[in-house]
Amino acid sequence: MIKKLLALLLLAILLWGAYVAYAFVSSPPKFTAQWGNVSNATTEIVVRGEWEKAVILPVSIDEVAMRFMNITVARTESVKISRKSALVVLGIDNPDIVKALFKYLDNGQSGVAEISVRGSLFKVIPLKFNVKREVSLNILEKLNFTANSTPILGGLAYTPALLGTRASWLGEEKNRGILLMEMRFYNPNSFPIPLSNISFNIYANDVEIGTGYLEKAIVIPANGYATAKTVVEIIGDNIPEAWAIHVRNGEVSTVKVQITLTASFMGKTISIPVKTEQVRIKTNIIEQINEALSQISGG
């Protein structure tokens, strides 16, 4: 009798498996992701799965996680599975995003994003799969600024022209990312211009995320060129707020940079606003997640 019951149970499982396979092959499930609730501390990603034919799925999901640069930046908040759909809500710890970003810059602005799912079938058979995507977005190249020379002091002198800016990553200290901004200047005046400081401020969505200073005083020779090295500290504690606004804006941020020189002209120390520039930065995080999920749908 026991053998017959086991045989019937096995047959039922095989028939159920065949039907589920048929249902998913004839009408593959579709998985999509979108942003959910957003705050300065956390950000939600909502993943939905839908399929046309109703099936009973005795599946339990223990964990869904998203990693970036080998840092777990999102974990499962809730999982709901019905006969024709599934809903998974992932909670992102925004400060972990900052850690991953700094590590991404440490790695030469390239890395890997990974989604992993761990669960079980019938609470016995383990289920596990990972999907990885390479990420490569050159953030630092956006920080290239120029400015024309303009008359000051009633036309008696001209501001130095900023010919270009090259940003490089130096590392992270106490949750602050350190950038070196090499700024190439041209002095159109017939006299040298001593620079004692450069104020360099960065705002993302009106949140101050960076502040800088001249590493060493320099002199721009008359009708000549000089490169000023400015150290800029990225304020990691302020980035989560800017990130939350970035997500709410559809993954679009406005980054504003203000550059002010402290220089000596004719025996006077004056502050010279050289540049105020805004750049638009857009990411495609949800798009890349959906591309990865489409592999599951296709599979």
C-alpha positions in Angstrom: 0.0 0.0 0.0 2.8 2.4 0.9 4.6 1.7 -2.4 1.4 2.4 -4.3 0.9 5.7 -2.4 4.5 6.7 -3.1 4.0 5.8 -6.8 0.8 7.8 -7.0 2.5 10.8 -5.3 5.5 10.6 -7.7 3.1 10.4 -10.6 1.3 13.4 -9.4 4.5 15.4 -9.0 5.6 14.4 -12.5 2.3 15.4 -14.0 2.4 18.7 -12.0 5.9 19.3 -13.2 5.0 18.5 -16.8 2.1 20.9 -16.6 4.1 23.7 -15.1 6.8 23.2 -17.7 4.2 23.2 -20.5 2.5 26.4 -19.0 5.8 28.3 -18.8 7.1 27.1 -22.2 3.9 27.9 -24.0 3.6 31.2 -22.2 6.9 32.2 -20.6 6.7 34.2 -17.4 7.5 37.9 -17.6 9.6 39.6 -15.0 9.8 43.4 -14.6 11.4 45.7 -12.0 10.6 49.2 -11.0 11.4 51.6 -8.2 9.1 51.4 -5.1 9.2 53.6 -2.0 12.2 55.9 -1.7 13.6 57.7 1.4 17.0 59.1 2.4 17.7 55.8 4.3 16.3 53.2 2.0 15.1 52.6 -1.5 12.8 49.8 -2.7 13.0 47.8 -5.9 9.7 46.0 -6.8 10.1 42.9 -9.0 6.9 41.5 -10.5 6.4 38.2 -12.3 3.4 37.3 -14.3 2.3 34.3 -16.4 -0.9 33.6 -18.3 -1.8 30.0 -17.3 -2.6 29.5 -13.6 -0.3 27.1 -11.8 0.2 26.0 -8.3 3.8 26.8 -7.3 4.8 25.1 -4.0 7.9 27.4 -4.0 9.3 29.3 -1.0 11.7 32.2 -1.5 14.1 32.5 1.3 16.1 35.4 0.0 16.5 37.6 -3.0 19.6 39.8 -2.9 21.2 42.3 -5.2 25.0 42.9 -5.0 27.2 45.5 -6.5 30.9 45.3 -6.3 30.5 42.3 -4.0 28.6 44.4 -1.5 25.0 43.4 -0.7 23.1 46.6 -1.4 19.5 45.1 -1.4 17.7 42.3 0.4 14.3 40.8 0.4 11.6 42.7 2.3 8.6 40.7 1.2 7.6 37.9 -1.2 4.2 37.0 -2.5 3.5 34.2 -4.9 0.0 33.4 -6.3 -1.3 31.1 -9.1 -0.5 33.6 -11.8 1.9 36.1 -10.4 4.8 36.8 -8.0 5.8 40.0 -6.2 9.2 40.6 -4.6 10.1 43.8 -2.8 13.8 44.5 -2.2 15.0 47.1 0.3 18.2 49.0 -0.5 20.3 50.4 2.2 21.3 53.8 0.7 24.6 54.1 2.7 25.6 50.7 1.2 25.2 52.2 -2.2 27.8 54.8 -1.2 30.2 52.1 -0.1 29.7 50.3 -3.4 30.2 53.5 -5.4 33.5 54.2 -3.7 34.6 50.6 -4.4 33.4 51.0 -8.0 35.7 54.0 -8.4 38.5 52.1 -6.6 38.1 49.5 -9.3 38.6 51.9 -12.2 34.9 52.6 -12.8 33.9 49.1 -13.7 32.2 46.4 -11.8 29.5 43.7 -11.7 25.9 43.9 -10.5 24.4 40.6 -9.5 20.9 39.4 -8.6 20.6 36.1 -6.7 17.6 34.1 -5.6 17.6 31.3 -3.0 14.6 29.2 -2.0 13.2 25.7 -2.1 10.6 23.6 -3.9 8.2 21.6 -1.7 10.4 22.9 1.1 12.9 20.1 0.3 14.4 20.7 -3.1 16.8 23.7 -3.0 16.5 26.4 -5.7 19.2 28.9 -6.5 20.2 31.0 -9.4 22.3 34.1 -10.1 22.2 36.7 -12.9 25.2 39.0 -13.4 25.6 42.1 -15.5 28.8 44.2 -16.0 28.5 47.9 -15.2 30.7 50.5 -16.8 29.9 54.2 -16.6 32.6 56.8 -16.6 31.5 59.2 -14.0 34.8 61.1 -13.7 34.9 62.1 -17.3 31.7 64.2 -16.6 33.9 66.4 -14.4 35.7 68.2 -17.2 35.1 71.9 -16.9 36.3 74.9 -18.9 35.8 78.7 -18.6 36.6 81.7 -20.7 38.6 84.7 -19.5 36.5 87.7 -18.5 37.5 91.3 -17.6 37.6 92.4 -14.0 38.6 95.6 -12.1 37.0 97.7 -14.7 38.9 96.0 -17.5 42.3 96.6 -16.0 42.8 92.8 -15.8 41.3 89.5 -17.0 40.5 86.3 -15.1 42.5 83.3 -15.9 40.9 81.0 -18.6 40.2 77.5 -17.4 41.2 75.3 -20.3 40.2 71.9 -18.9 39.8 69.8 -15.8 40.9 66.2 -15.4 39.6 64.3 -12.4 41.2 61.2 -10.9 40.2 59.0 -7.9 42.6 58.9 -5.0 40.6 56.7 -2.6 38.3 56.9 0.4 38.9 58.2 4.0 36.3 58.2 6.8 33.4 57.9 4.3 34.7 60.7 2.1 35.9 60.0 -1.4 39.0 61.9 -2.4 39.4 63.3 -5.9 42.3 65.1 -7.5 41.2 67.8 -10.0 44.0 69.0 -12.2 42.9 72.3 -13.6 44.8 73.8 -16.5 44.8 77.7 -16.6 46.0 80.3 -19.0 46.8 83.9 -17.9 46.1 86.4 -20.6 47.5 89.3 -18.6 51.0 90.9 -18.9 51.7 90.2 -15.2 51.7 86.9 -13.2 48.7 85.8 -11.1 49.4 84.2 -7.7 46.7 81.7 -6.7 46.4 81.1 -3.0 43.3 78.9 -3.1 40.6 77.4 -5.3 37.2 76.9 -3.8 35.5 73.9 -5.5 32.0 73.0 -4.5 29.8 70.2 -6.0 26.1 69.9 -5.6 23.8 67.0 -6.7 20.2 67.9 -6.9 21.0 71.0 -4.6 22.6 68.8 -2.0 26.3 69.6 -1.3 28.2 66.4 -1.9 31.7 67.8 -2.5 34.0 70.5 -1.3 37.6 71.2 -2.5 40.7 73.3 -1.9 44.0 74.1 -3.7 46.6 71.5 -2.7 49.5 74.0 -3.1 49.6 77.7 -4.0 50.8 78.4 -7.5 51.6 81.3 -9.8 50.3 81.5 -13.3 53.0 83.3 -15.3 52.2 86.3 -17.5 50.8 85.2 -20.8 51.5 81.7 -19.7 50.0 78.4 -18.4 49.9 76.5 -15.1 48.2 73.5 -13.7 46.5 73.8 -10.3 45.9 70.6 -8.3 42.7 70.8 -6.3 41.7 68.2 -3.8 38.0 67.6 -3.7 36.3 65.5 -0.9 33.1 63.8 -1.8 30.8 63.8 1.3 29.6 60.2 1.6 27.1 61.1 4.4 25.2 63.5 2.1 25.0 61.2 -0.9 22.0 59.1 0.3 19.8 62.2 0.2 21.0 63.1 -3.3 20.6 59.4 -4.4 17.0 59.4 -3.2 16.3 62.5 -5.3 18.1 60.9 -8.2 15.7 57.9 -8.1 12.6 60.1 -7.7 13.7 62.1 -10.8 13.7 59.0 -12.9 17.4 58.2 -12.4 18.4 61.7 -13.5 20.5 64.1 -11.5 21.7 67.7 -12.0 25.2 68.1 -10.8 26.4 71.7 -10.2 30.0 72.8 -9.8 31.1 76.2 -8.5 34.7 77.2 -8.9 36.1 80.3 -7.2 39.7 81.5 -7.3 41.5 83.4 -4.5 44.2 85.5 -6.3 46.4 88.5 -5.9 45.8 91.4 -8.3 47.9 94.6 -8.0 48.5 94.0 -4.3 45.0 93.1 -3.5 43.6 89.6 -2.6 40.3 89.1 -4.3 37.8 86.2 -4.9 37.0 85.5 -8.6 34.0 83.4 -9.6 35.4 81.4 -12.5 32.8 78.8 -13.3 29.3 77.7 -12.4 28.3 74.8 -14.5 25.5 72.2 -14.4 25.7 68.8 -16.0 23.0 66.2 -16.4 23.8 62.7 -15.3 21.5 59.8 -16.1 21.8 56.1 -15.0 19.9 53.1 -16.3 19.9 50.8 -13.2 16.3 49.6 -13.6 16.8 49.2 -17.3 19.8 47.0 -16.8 17.9 45.0 -14.1 15.1 44.4 -16.6 17.6 43.3 -19.2 18.9 40.8 -16.8 15.4 39.6 -15.8 14.5 39.3 -19.5 17.2 36.5 -19.7 15.1 34.6 -17.1 11.9 35.2 -19.0 13.6 34.1 -22.2 15.1 31.1 -20.4 
